[in-house]
Amino acid sequence: MMNNHPVAVLRKDLAATIRLGHPWIFDGAVSVPAGMAAGQALDLHDGRGRFLARGLYDPASPIALRIWTRDASQPIDEALLRERVRQAAVLRRATVDRGASDAWRLVHGEADGLPALVADRYGTVAVLRCDSPAVHGLRAAFAAALMAQWPDLKGVVERQADGSLMAWEGRVPEAALVVEEHGLRLEADLRLGHKTGLYLDQRENRRRVGRLAAGRRVLNLYSYTGGFSVAAALGGAARVDSVDVAAPALAAAARNFALNGLPPESPDYGFHAVDAMQFLEANRGPWDLIVADPPSMAPSAEARPKALVAYRRLSRLCLERLAPGGILVSCSCSSHITAADLRGVLADAASQAGRPLRLFALHGAGPDHPVLPAFPEGDYLQAWYGLAT
């Protein structure tokens, strides 16, 4: 039996895409009744009045409706939320090596059937994030569901816009946490750190870089708090240079080195508070392994052409500074830059630098960041590995 909800009408021919599983309806594609508030459940119909899906409305976002169910008899309620959190937990228990790390994503929004809701685990604390005010009313139930599925958690907190933490379950941690990841110890600042504290989506790539680093001179660009740098140093790198424009991030990187028994004052480790492009222009190297993991350069489709130019310049500079037989790990975290886009950028950069490049691996985020097959926007992280001759 269909629940009685206000009806939004699809204005564009997107019914097939919606049935395939795409979870977003943009404001220009739908007609919404007047007076609807954030978090209102709406039924989505096609132009002939046929039910397509049910979602939560966000009047302030370009994503007007985030789809929760395509079952007309399924209400968007706490029972559905609890079941989706349970399913997310089943996936993590099956795919995440929880003995190797105590920091990983518990819920990955749309890919776990919980649009706009994200939760990351740092030791015994979970940090939730809401990507839309449409789900604000679900936060208490979300926190309770996380605690029910992961009874070893001691708390669930949310970071506010001012950097403060609000506890939904348990107590707010008094200081930054230290987590373990494939033999690394990393500081997670839940108040000031990027994302929810760390870039957990790069966990498996940090491990790969550590395995490639032995005996190599390593340059980590946009190093943030030094996750790739610590992995390389522990992996036996001959030298590690970390470059980030933010001095506080480099200070955190130095603390992470110390946490792992790596003296940051060692002449084998360099911490450079400068723009990555400027650093590359001023320093010829060479390095044997370069990791380039810039922040998103294409936050919108309109920014994509300019971003491709920037990625191309960055890639060329990196290739020009690689020693023969050196490895470039080139990353993009923008959903508007595909793996094919980045591969094309690398082809152009290799030609410009006069450095033949052989790509030998492509990786994304770990299994705790699943992807919906009909939602390419969710497949945002690309990391190409290439060897330059």
Disulfide bonds with the S-S distance in Angstrom:
none
